[in-house]
Amino acid sequence: MLMCYFYFDGKSSREFDLKIVQKENKSITFFGIARDNNIEVIPNSHKAYCLGSKYSPLAFELTLWSGDKPLTREKRIEICHWLFKDDFCELYSEQEPDVIYYCKLSDNVDRYLAMGDLGYLDIKVQCDSPFAWSRPMIQTFDLRHELAPPFPYEFQVRNDSNYKDWYENVFKIKMPPSGTDFEYKIWNKTNSASENAFIISSNLGSFPLQQDEFLQIDMTTGDIYTDARIGVGEPYAHRRKNTNKKFITLDYGTNDIEFTGNCILEVVTQCPVLQ
């Protein structure tokens, strides 16, 4: 029997005397890509055409074991408060801490509360994507320049995705408490020319960037979060108008990035994990 402790929603299962167990002699890694092919056959034709694929979120079952300690009703209530969340939460095992699932339990809470005083809990898990993820790679740079204009700063971002070109890449920008004409340029020198660099600027759009504003730019979706109160409606829609809409992409492997701007910069990259 294989077993290991795990983390869910930032808490260790050690706090609840629970382990993931698997009775068969194989790794405790729940992996797979659930995909349905969209196939269409034209009438009076023998040939079928593929119109793409539909990917379903990863789902699997886990068995949790409390060892020789029976799970009293009070203990099960405590466990349910921990495990049953309305949002997707981070799940990973101590055995594989760099393989992360963002998931939630999909079963009925009452079923667990009604169980007898057994040491096992069988749970069903639903993920938010068709695969697990790597641990986020986070890089932070202090690029504030009080006495000089912003100058290009170069660093590298790795894309280690081993499934297609799927990954997540987010740039977080915290602006300084002074200044007016803010402008930020992000250029992936590995796969594009300088004229295709991403720009977000006070000189674009109707609402200039603000002092002390925090921006979170998702390069894979084009979404831009801001903590500034601007305009009417969703602020991210206004901030998208402050850009040239040339969101950068990452090649597989090492990407050479050039960043220009006065700010504190954090770059977060995360990739699918297939084994």
N, C-alpha and C positions, 0 to 999 in steps of 0.2 A: 504494500500500500504506500503510495506516494502522498506526501502532505507538506504544506507550507503555510506560514502566516501570510497575510495580505493587508493591503491598505485600501480603504474606500472612503471617499469624501474627506480625505486628510487625516483619518484616524486609523490606527493599527488594530488589527483583529486580536492582537495580544491583550488589549484592554478588555476584550469580551471572551477571552479563552477559546477562540474559534480558529480553526484551520480549514483551508481548502484541502479536500482529500480526493484522490482518484484511485480506485482499487486496481485498475489495470496498470501494467508496467510500461507506461509511456509518459512523455513529458506533459506537464500541466500547462499546455498552450492551446487556446481555443482559437482556431484559425480557419479562414475560408472566405471565399468571395461568392456571395449569392447573386446570381445573375440570370435574368430572363432575356432570351433573344427575341427581338421584335421582327418576326418573319411574316412576309406577305407574299401570297401567290396570286399572280394576275390570272383572271379567268381565261380559259382556253389556252393556257400556257403551261408547259411542264416545268418551268424554271421558277424557283423561289428567290426572293430578294430580301436581304437583311437591311432593316431600317434602324439599326443600332441596337443597343442593349440597355436594359433597365437593371440597376443595381439595388439590392435590398440590404438594409442594415444587418450587421452580424448579430446572431442570436445563439445562445448556448445555455447549458444547464451546469450548475455547480452544486456540489455537496459540501456542506459545512459541518465540521465535527468538533464537538466540545470535549473530546477525550472521555475520561471516566467521570466527568462532572455532568450530572443530569441538568437539562435545561428547564428550570422551574418557570412558572408563568411569569414571575417578576423579571427573570432574566430574558425571556423571550420578548417581553414588552420593551425592555431596554434595547435589545437587538433590533427590533422593528423600528424604533425611533431613529436608530442609526442607519439602517439599510434602506428604508423606504422613503425616497426623496422624490420631489416633483420634477427635479431637473436631472439632466445627465451629469454624473459625477465620475471623478477619476478613480479607476480601479487598476491595481497592479499587485503582483505577488513579490514577496521577498526573494523568491527564486529568480525572477526575471524583472528587476526593478525598472529597466529601460524599455519595457513593452507595456504600453498604457492603453487601457480601454476606457472610453467615455460612455457610461452606461447607466441604466436604472433597472430595478427589479420590475418584472411585468406580471407577477402573481398577486394573489389576494392576501392582504395582511391577516384577515381573519383565519385563514387556513393555518398560519403559523401559530397564532394565539390559541387555537383549539387543539394543537398537537399534544400528545401525551408527554410525559417527562423522559423523552428520548434524547440521545446525544447527537442526533443528526438533523440537519435542515437541508432539504432539497429545494433549490431556488432556480428560477428562470431569469435570464438576463437578456436585455435588449440594448444594443449599442446604437450610437448615433451615426455610424458609418459602416461600410462593408468590411472594415479591417481595423486592426489595432494601429496605434501611433507610436512613433519614437518619442522619447522625452524631449520637450522643447529645448532647442539650442538658443540661448539668450546671450546677446552681446550688447554691452552698454558703453557709450562713448560720451564724454563731456566735451562738447565742441563749442562752448561759450567763449566768445572773443570780445572783451569789453573795449579794448583799445585798437583793434584792427578789424578790417572788413573780413567777412567769412572767406575762407579759402578751401579748396577741394581737399577732402580727406579720404584716403583709400583704405579699404579693408576687404576681407573675403567672407562670403557666405556660402556654405555647403548645402547642396541638395542631394541627399542620399536616398531619395525615394527609389525603391526597387519595384514599383508597380506603375507603369505608364509614366505620365508626367504629373502625377497628383502630389501636391504638397500644400502647405500653408506658409505664407510669408507676410509678416506684419511689421511695419515701421511705426514706432511710437515716438512722437516728437513733443518735448516740453519746451515751450518758448521762454525766452528770458523776460524779466520784469520791466524791461525798458526797450524802446525802439518802436518803429511804426511800419516801415516798409519791409515786412518779413517775406522772404522767399527761400524755398528749399528745392534743391535739385538732386535727384537720385538717378544715377546712370549705371546700368550694368554693362561694363566695358567688354564683357565676355561675349555677348550675343547681340549687341546693337551699336549703332552709331550715336554720336553725341547728340545729334538733333532728335533722337528718339528717347531722350532722357525724360523721366517723369518730373514735372514741375508743379508745385503748389505755391501760390503767391498772393500777396495782398493786391497785386496789380491785375489779377484776374477775378472775375465775379463782381458781385455787388457789395459784399461784406468783407472788408479787409481782415486779415488775421490779427488777433489781439495779443496784447501782452499777457504772459503767464498762461496762455491757452495750451491745452493738451490735445494733441491730434493722434489718432490711431488709424493708420492707413493700411487696409487689407489689400495687398497687391493681387491676390488671387481672385477676389470677388469684386473689387472696385468699391467696397464700402469704406466710408470715412466717418469715424466717430469723433466728435468734439465735445468738450465740456463747456464751450462758450454758448451763451444765449444770444442767438442771432435770428433775425427774421421771424417768419411765421411758418409753422409746420415742423418737419423733421430737420434739425440742424445739419445732418450729414448730407442732405440734398443740396444745401447751400454751399457747403465746403467742397463738394464735388465740382461745383461751378468755378471754384478757385483753382482748378487744375487744368492741365492740358489733356487729361484723360489718357495719357500714354503710360499706363501701369506696366511696371517691369515684370519680366518673367525670369525664371532661373533655369539654366541648363543643368543637366545631371553632373554632379561633381562640384568642383570649386568654381565660384563665380567672383570676379573682381568688380567690386562696387566702388563708385566714386560718389561721395556725398558732399554737398555744399550747403552751408547754412549755419546760423548761430542758434544753438539749442543743446539740450541734453537728448541724446538719441539712444533708443533701445530697439534692437532688431531681433525678432523672434521667428524662428524657422522650425517647422515640424513636418515629419514625413510619415507616410504609411509604412507599416512593417509587415512584410510577408516572409514566411520562413519555409 
